[in-house]
Amino acid sequence: GDKLPNEFELAQSIGVGRSTVREAMKILVSRNVVEIRRGAGTFVAEQMGVAEDPLGLAFVRDKTSLAMDLLDVRLMLEPEIARMAAKNATKEDAASLERQCRKVEEIIASGENHMQEDIVFHKMIAALSGNVVVEKLVPVIHSSIAVFIDVTNGALREETVKTHREIVECVSAGDGEGARWAMEMHLLYNRMSIKEVRRKWDREGNEYGIDQSEN
C-alpha cells in the first residue's frame, strides 16, 4: 500500500536512467507487484503477484483450438477496451504507448521474439481503459498472445506493425471508434492466421494419418 517515489526521484536514488526505471515499473505492474493509480501515483500492490496460468490453460493439449478460443474472447473484449483507452488516454499516456509500439516494431525488425513486449503493449491499452476489472482480465489476453505466437511461429509480423501503429494513432487522436476498429482488424488478422495453421495441420494429418489433437 505504500506510495513509491516518482520516476525522477527513483532514478536519482538508485543511480540509473529514467528509462530503466520506466521499464522496471512495466515489469512490476505486469506481475502485480506495484499498481498505478491514475492521478495519485505508483503504489506497492496490497495483494502482490498473480498466478502465471490462472485458468489452467497450460493443460489444454490442442494449442491451435485454444488459440482460436482465446482469440474469440479477445474479440469480445479488446476492441471495446481500445475504444475506452482512446477516450481516457492523456497525451502522456499516448506518448508512452507510442514508445512501446516502437519497441515492438524494433524487435520484429530484428527478427527476435516480440512476445513479451507485445504483451506489455496490450496491457498498457488495458490500463488506459480506466477499468480495474479489465486489468484483471489481462492474464487471459497474455495467454492468447503467447499461444498465438507459438502456434503461428511468429507470423503476421508486418500486419502486427501496421495494426499496432493504427491503434496508437487512434488512441493519440482520441478516436474511440477508430481504435475499436483497428483493434478488431488486428485480432481478425490473427484469427485468419490461426485458421490457416489449422487447415495446414488438418491437411497434413489427413495425408499422414496424424491425430492433430495430440499436438
N, C-alpha and C positions, 0 to 999 in steps of 0.2 A: 503493500500500500504506500510505501514511501515515494515521494516525488524525486526524480533524478534531476541533476543539473542540466542546463540546456546544452545543445550541441557544442557551442563555442567553449563553454566552461569545461565540459568533459574533455575536449581535445587538448585544452591547455593543461589540465590537471594530470592527464595521462601521458602527455607529450607526444601526441600523434596528430595527423591531419584531420580536418573535419570530415573529409570523405571517408576516412577509415571508421570514424565514429558512426557515420551515417550507415555504412554497410553493416557494421556490427549490430546496430539497432534493428535493421531489417531482419537479420537472423534471429535476434532475440524476440522480436514481435512474432515472427513465423512460428516460434516454438512456445509462444505464450509465456515467456519469461517476463517480458515487460509489455505494457499496453499504452497506446497513445490515446489520450482523451482530448478531443477537439477543443481548442480554446483554453485548455488547462495545462497541458504538458505531457511528459512521459513519466509513467509510474511503474514500480515493481508490481507485477500481477499478484493478486491475492491468492489465486489458485493456479500455481505455476505448472506449466507443461501440459501437453495433450498426448494422448496415445497416438503412435505413428499410424496405426490402422484401426480406427475406432469401429469400423463396420465389418472388420474381418474379411476384407476383400482379397487379402493375400491368399486365402484358402480357395478362392474360385479358380477352377482349373482352366476353363475356356476363356483365355485372356481377350480374345477378339470379341466375343459376345459381351464380356464385361466392359470393354472399352466402349462398345456401342450403347450399352445400358447406361453407363455413366454419362456419355455424351447426351443421351436423351434427357437426363436430369439437368445437365448444364444448359441445354436449350430451353428448358422450362425457367431457369433461374437467371443465367448470366446476362442475357440481353436486357432484362429489366434492371439488373444490378448496374450495368453500364449506363443506362439511362439515368438512374439515380446519382451515379458518380458524376456525370456531366452536369447535373443540376446543382450538386453540392460543392464541387471542387473549387478551391480558390486558385489564384494564379500560381501561388507557390506549390500547391498540390499538383497542378497540371505540369509544372516545370519538373517536379520530382518524377512524375510518370513518364515524361519525355526522356529524362535521363535513363530511366530503367529500360525504356523501349530501345534506346540507342545501344545499351549494354547487350540486350538480347540480339540485336542486329549484328553487333561486332562479333559475338560468339558464333552466330550462324555463319557469318562470312569467313571465319577462321576454320570452319568445318568441325568444331568441337561440339560436345553435347550441351545443348542450351536449356535442358530441363529445369534445373534449379532456378535460373534467372527468369525463365518463363513462369514458373510458379510464383515467384516474387511479384512479377508484373500483374498477374491475375489477383493476387492477394491485395495488392495496392488498390486495384479497382474496387474490390470488395470493401476495403476500409473506407474508401471515398464515398461509398453509398450512404454512410452515416447510420447504418442499421446494424446494431450489435448482433442480431440473430444471423444476419448474412455472414458476418465474420466467423461465426461458429460453424457455418456450413462449409467454409473454405476447405477443411480437410478432405471433403468429398471431391471438390474441384481439383485439389492437389493429386489425389489418386488418379483422376481421369487423365491429367496431363502426363503423369509418369507412365501409366499403362498405355496411353496413346502413342507416345514416343517410342516405347518399347515394341509395341505391336507393328508400327509402321516404319520402324528403323529410321526415325527422324525425317520422314518425308515431309513434303509441303513447306520446305524452308522459305521459298520465295513467297508463297501465299501467306505464311505467318508474318513475314516482314511487312507485306502490304497491308494486311488487315490490322495488325497491331498499330501501324502508323495511322491508319484511318480512325481507329478507336481513339488514339491520343489526340488527333486533330479535332475530333468532335468534342471530346472532354474539354479541351482547351478553349473551344469556342462556346461552351455551354450548350451544345446542340444535343439534347437528350435523345430525340428520335434518331438522329444520325448515329449516335453512339450505340443505340439499341440495334439498329440495322447492321452496323459494322461488326458488332459482336456476333450477331446471328450469322452473318456471312462467314466470319472466322470459324465458327463452330460447324457450319454446313460443309465447308471445305474439309474439315477434319472427318466429318461423317462420311463423305464420299470416299475419302482415302481408306477409312476402315472397311467400308463395304467392298472396295476393290481388293483389299487384302483377304477378306472373307471369300470373295469369288475365286481368287487365285488359289487359296488353300483348298477350297471345295473341288476345283478342277484337278489339283494335284492329288487330292485324296481319292477322287474317282479313278484317276489314271493308275495310281499305285496301290489302291486298296488301303489307304491310311485312314485311321479314325482320328479326325482332327480335334474331336472333343478332348482327347488325351493330351493335346499340346498346350 
